[in-house]
Amino acid sequence: MILCCGEALIDMIPFHTGTGQTAYVPHTGGAIFNTAIALGRLGIPVGMLTGLSTDLHGQAIEADLKASSVDPTFSIRSRRPTTLAFVQLENGQADYTFYDENSAGRMIGPDDLPTLPETVSALYCGGISLVVEPAAEAYAALIEQYAGTRPIMVDPNIRPGFITDEASYRARLTRIIAACDILKVSDEDLAWLVPMPRSICEKVATISGPSIVIVTEGGTGATAYLADGTSIHVPAQKVTVVDTVGAGDTFNAGFLARLFQAGLLRMGVLQTVSLSDLQNALLYAHQVAAVTVTRVGANPPHADEIPGAAS
């Protein structure tokens, strides 16, 4: 089982009413939630570790996890409220305003974390959960505790406007990145992490820890870099974009799914993965994300909805 660790929240998606006003409709979401849902729909054994409210929004989140075959057993339940993220769309691009104070997701601490059984064979972490304390320190502690025992993928999905203590966040990310095996960042994330005026390849070379670093560049595609400096690039698929909500999250699910299916998401094996295997995983990741961006909101595809996907 791949255990997705991080935020599950409610995305408030705008739509225009018949009177011309803008209203917001609640949809279950969150970066880590989206990846878990996508993995479940792709037929991968997957669980979710998050701070989960018992309120009506938390109940909706749990119901949607189960509906997509995601095991919520590892989630930490409380009566605190669910995080809300109001989404603004401009030219298909999403911007977010978060309401997260004292939420069920934010307020978990290291002492709340469960002991993971051997059935949890890999971890996926990231998103805003790595920013806000105390939850951020809980996830950092989880990553450091299980580093070296099972593969860990991290996508920080950096949102500068959400960061209130940049020094603390950078220090935490440095620890997390050093402990993970796969780091996925966008070109914008990488520019924030390594602000020096150098090429992407040179910036990746300054990152220590991961065996694989994936850099996505929007419509250009994605490049995976190995620790020995070799790399493979796969262009993005050309589709008509409705919106980009959940695109990166489902890309991550596709990448993990293909590695899992190929038996490569294992310690000792992942560290020697070939460029050909990485190419296949990136291709599948693009295929999964390409379906998602043709839909409104984060609505990852099931495996049989991916046209031409290699088995």
N, C-alpha and C positions, 0 to 999 in steps of 0.2 A: 504493500500500500504506500502511495505517496501522500504525505500529510502536508496540507496547505495551512500555513500558520500566519495569521494576520487578520486584517479588518474584514468584517461583514457588516454592511450598513444599508441604509435606504437612500437611493438616488432619487431626487425629486426632479423629474424630467418635464421641461416646459412644453406646452402646446397652446395653440391659439383657440380661444372660445369663439362661439358664433357672434359674440358682441365685439370681437376684436381685442379682447383683453388676453393677457397671458396667465394661464393657470399651471399648476404643477401636479403631476401624477406620480405617486410613489411606486418605485420599482426596487426590488431587492438588488443589491450590488456591492461594490467594493472591489478593489483590485484582486485581492487574494480570493475572495468569494467567487469572482468571475472565473478565475483560473481553476478553482475546484469544480465549479459547475461544468466548465468545458472539458476537463479531464473525465468527469463522470459520464458525460454524454459521448465521449470518445471511447468509452468502454474500459477505462483504466481504473483499477481499484484505488479509491481516493477517500481521504478523510479531511475534516476541517477542525482546526484548533483556533478558537477565537473567544473573545469575551462576548457572550451571547445573552441578550436581555430576555426576560420572561414577558416583556410587554407585547402588544399586538404586532409591532414591527419585528421583534425577535421571533415570535411565533411564525410569521410569514417567511423569515429567513430560513428557519429550521425546516419548514414545510418544503420550500424550494430546493434546499440541499437534498432532502430525502427524495424528492421527485426526480432529481438528476443523478440518483444513486451515489450521493456523497454521504459518508458516515459522519454524523455530528457528535459522536460519542465523546471525543476528546475536548469538546468545547466547554468553557467555564461559564456557568450560568449565574446570573444575578438579577436583582430587580431594578438595577440602574437603567436609564433610558438608552435607546438605540441611537447611534450616530446618524445624523441626516446630512446629506450632501446635495445642495442645490446646484443644478447643472445649467450652464448657459452655453448655447451653441452658436457659433459664428463661422459660416462657410464650412460647416461640417466638423469643426474643431470644438472640443469640449473644454470649458473652464468651470472650476468648482468653488463653491463657498461652503465650508464645513461648519456644522454645529456639533461639537464633540465634547463639551465640558462635562466632566463627571459621568461619562457614558460607560456602559457595560464593557465596551471594547477597550476603552482607554485605561480603565482603572484596574486591570489585572496586574499582578506583580509576580516576581520570580517564585514566591512561595505558593502561588496558585497553580503552577504548572504540573501536569500529570507526568508520571514516569512512563516513557514510551516503550511498548513491547517490541519484540523482534519483528513482528508483522509489519511494523512501520519501517519500510526499507529505504525511504528517501524523504527529504524535507524540502519544501518550497516556502520561502519567506520574502517579505518585502512590503512595499507600499507605505502609506502614511503611518502604519503601525510601528515603523522604525523611527518615527520622528517624536511622537508625544509620549511623555512619561506619565505613569510608571510602566505602561505596556511596552514601550520601546526597550527598556532595560530587561523586561521579562523575555522578549524575543531574542535579544542579544545573548542573554544567559542560556537560552535554549540552544541557539546555534553553537555557542562555544562548548556547551556540555556534550553535544553529539557530534561535533566536528571530528572527522577521522574515523567515525564508526559507521556512517552511511552517507551517501552523496547529499550535498546541500546546494540548492540553487537559490540565488538571491536576485531580485529585481527591485532596487530602491525606489524606482518610479518617482524621482525627486520633484517636489513641488516647492520651489523657493518661497512662494507666498505663504506657505503653511508653516515655515520654519521660524521659530521665535528665538531659539538659542543655537546659532549656527556653529559655534565652537564645539558645543556639546554634541551636536548632531554629527559633525565631521569626525570627531573622535570616536563616536559609536560606530559610524560607518566604516572607519578604518579597521576597527576590531572585527566587525562582521565580515567585511570583504576578505580579510586575512584568513578567516576560518571557513569560508565557503569554497565549493569546488567549481561551481558555474556562476558567473556573474553576467547578468544581462542588463545593459544600459542603452538608452537612446543616445544619439549624438549630442542632444541637449544635456542629458544627464552627465555625459562624459565631460562636456565643456565646463559644467559646474564642479565636478569632482576634481578635474585637472585643468585649471584655468590658464595654464601657460600656452603661449602661441606656438603650438606644434601640430603636426599632423595627427590624425586619429591613431595611426599605427604607433607613433612615438608616444602618444599619451597612454595607450594600452600597455606599452612596455614598462611604464612606471608603476603599474598596478601589480602588487605582489599578493600571492595567495591562491587565486583560482587557477585550475587547470585549463579552463575554457572561459574566454571573455567574448560575449556576443554584443555587437554594436548594431543597433537598428538605425536606419537613416530615412525614415518615412517611406515615400514612394520609390526611393532608390533601391531599397532592399536591406539586407542584413549581412554582416560579415562576422564569422567566428574566428577567433584567434587562439591558437594553442600556446602553451608556455614556452615552446621552443622557437616561437616567432613565426611559424607557418600560419597560413590563414586560408579561408575559403569564403567566397562571396556568392550569395544567391539573390537575384533580383526579385523585387516584389511583383506579385501578379497585378495585372491591370484590370480593375473593375470600376463600376460606377459607385462612388462612395456616397452613402446616405449620411452616416456620421461615424466618428472614430471611437465612440464610447466602447471600451472593452477590447479594442483591437490588440493592444500590446499584451493584455492579459491572456487572450486566447492564442496569440502567437506563442507565449510561454507554455501554454498547455499543449499545443501541438508539438513543440520541441521536446518537452518531457515525455509525451506520449510515445513518440517514435523511438526515443532512446529506451524507454521501458519495454516496448514491444520487441525491440531488437536484443534485449538482454544486456544492454550497455550501461544501464543506470545502477551500477554496482561499484563499490570501492575496489580499487585495483584494476578494474576494467575500464572505467571512465577515464582514468588518467592516461590510457594508451589508445584512446579512440582515434580512428583514422579520419582523414579529411573527407573521404567518401561517405563515411557514416554521418559526419557532421553535415555534409551537403544534403543527404537524404532527410535528416531531421529538420534542417532549415527550410527545405522545400515543403515539407508537410506543415511546418509552422506557418508558412506563408499561405498555404491552401486553407488552413483553418481560419486564419485572420481575415482572408479575403472574403469568406462567406459572412463573417460577422459585420464587416463594415458596409455591407449592402443592406443591412437591417437597421431599424430604429432601436437605439439603446443597445445594451450589452446582451445579446441573444446568441450565445455560441451554438455552433451546429452539432448535430449528431454525426457519427462516423459515416453513415450512409448518405449524408447531405454534401459530402465533399467530392466534387466532380474530379474524376481521374486520379484520385489518391492512390498511390501505390500501397500495396499491403505488405 
